[in-house]
Amino acid sequence: MVLVNVLVLGMEGAGKTLLLKRLSADTKLKSKRAKEEKFSADVISTAGVEFVEVPLGKKDRIVFRELGGCMLPLWPTYYSGCDLLVWVVDVGNPATMATSAVQLYKMLEDPSLKGKPTAVVLNKCDQPSVLPRHEVDHIFMLRSMTQRRPWVQVVEASA
């Protein structure tokens, strides 16, 4: 059995919880209860640690560990236990972008995360207040980031 541990981080309100909820709703369908439930986009911000397990084939699985933005001081204690990092950014909220960029760069400098595959998810791309992609690229210096750290990939999402 292959088990992949994914650490999901981002500032408060970035959309981590809903992103994982949508991912698990698309793939889960394991239990009778899950099949009967309708998807709801209503979420409560994570104030601790949430786990979402997604099957990968018949035996393998991915375990997503989401840490709430309010737990930022404790994040480094989880770095070494992950196989992959997902950083979620709310590109529909320009007021939080600079803080998010600073925190992302701070994390990428941590020795525990050096070389670990990292996905920077530009979330909420469907929002009316979303910044143009070139401005997001500039704020996060995405071109420089991905050139200096080839293990970092950037994706867009609308969770």
C-alpha positions in Angstrom: 0.0 0.0 0.0 1.3 3.4 -0.9 0.4 6.3 1.4 1.1 9.8 0.4 1.0 12.5 3.1 0.0 15.9 1.8 0.2 19.0 4.0 -2.3 21.7 3.0 -1.5 25.2 4.2 -2.5 28.8 3.5 -3.6 31.9 5.2 -7.0 32.1 6.9 -9.8 32.2 4.4 -7.7 31.0 1.4 -10.2 28.2 0.7 -8.2 25.1 1.9 -11.2 23.5 3.6 -13.5 23.9 0.6 -10.8 22.7 -1.8 -10.4 19.5 0.1 -14.1 19.1 0.6 -14.6 19.3 -3.2 -11.7 16.9 -3.9 -13.1 14.3 -1.5 -16.6 14.7 -2.8 -15.4 14.0 -6.3 -13.4 11.0 -5.4 -14.7 9.6 -2.1 -18.1 7.8 -2.5 -16.8 5.0 -0.3 -19.6 4.8 2.2 -23.4 4.5 1.7 -23.8 7.7 3.6 -21.3 9.6 1.3 -23.4 8.5 -1.7 -26.6 9.8 -0.2 -25.3 13.2 0.9 -25.5 16.1 -1.4 -22.5 18.4 -1.7 -22.6 21.7 0.1 -20.2 24.5 -0.3 -20.8 25.7 3.3 -17.7 25.3 5.4 -16.5 26.3 8.8 -12.9 27.5 8.9 -10.5 25.0 10.3 -9.3 26.0 13.8 -7.0 23.0 14.2 -6.1 20.0 12.1 -8.4 18.3 9.6 -7.7 15.0 7.8 -9.1 14.1 4.4 -8.4 10.6 3.0 -8.8 10.0 -0.7 -8.4 6.6 -2.3 -5.8 6.2 -5.0 -6.7 3.0 -6.8 -7.8 0.0 -4.9 -5.1 -0.1 -2.1 -3.3 3.2 -2.2 -4.4 6.4 -0.6 -3.6 10.1 -0.2 -4.0 11.7 3.2 -4.4 15.4 3.2 -3.6 17.2 6.5 -5.0 20.7 6.6 -3.8 23.1 9.2 -5.9 26.1 9.9 -4.3 29.5 9.3 -4.6 30.3 13.0 -2.1 27.5 13.7 0.7 29.2 11.7 3.2 29.1 14.7 2.8 25.3 14.7 3.1 24.7 11.0 6.9 23.9 11.0 6.4 20.9 13.3 4.4 19.3 10.5 6.8 19.9 7.6 9.1 16.9 8.0 6.1 14.4 8.1 4.8 15.4 4.7 5.6 14.0 1.2 4.1 17.0 -0.6 3.1 20.5 0.3 0.0 22.4 -1.1 0.0 26.1 -0.5 -3.5 27.7 -1.1 -3.7 31.4 -2.1 -7.0 33.4 -2.3 -6.4 35.4 -5.4 -9.8 36.9 -5.0 -8.7 38.8 -1.9 -5.8 41.2 -2.9 -5.5 42.4 0.7 -4.0 39.1 1.8 -1.7 38.4 -1.1 1.4 40.1 0.3 1.2 38.3 3.6 0.6 35.0 1.8 3.6 35.6 -0.5 5.9 36.4 2.5 4.7 33.3 4.4 5.2 31.0 1.3 8.8 32.2 0.8 9.5 31.8 4.5 8.3 28.2 4.3 10.2 27.4 1.2 13.4 28.4 3.0 12.8 25.8 5.7 15.3 22.9 5.4 12.5 20.4 6.1 10.7 21.4 2.9 13.7 21.8 0.6 13.1 19.7 -2.5 9.7 18.5 -1.5 7.1 18.7 -4.3 5.1 21.8 -3.7 1.9 23.0 -5.4 0.9 26.6 -5.2 -2.8 26.7 -5.8 -4.1 30.1 -6.9 -7.6 29.6 -5.6 -10.9 31.5 -6.2 -10.0 32.4 -9.7 -13.7 32.8 -10.5 -14.2 35.6 -8.1 -15.0 39.1 -9.5 -12.2 40.7 -7.4 -9.5 38.4 -8.7 -6.2 40.1 -9.6 -5.0 39.6 -13.1 -2.5 36.7 -13.4 0.4 38.9 -14.3 -0.1 40.8 -11.0 -0.3 37.6 -9.0 2.9 36.5 -10.7 4.6 39.8 -9.8 3.5 39.7 -6.1 4.6 36.1 -5.6 7.6 36.3 -8.0 6.3 33.0 -9.4 8.7 32.9 -12.4 11.7 33.3 -10.2 10.3 30.9 -7.6 9.7 28.1 -10.0 13.0 28.6 -11.8 15.0 28.5 -8.6 12.9 25.7 -7.2 11.9 23.3 -9.9 9.9 21.2 -7.5 7.3 24.0 -7.1 4.4 24.0 -9.5 1.6 26.6 -9.8 -2.0 25.7 -10.6 -5.2 27.7 -10.8 -8.4 26.6 -9.1 -11.9 27.7 -8.3 -13.0 25.7 -5.2 
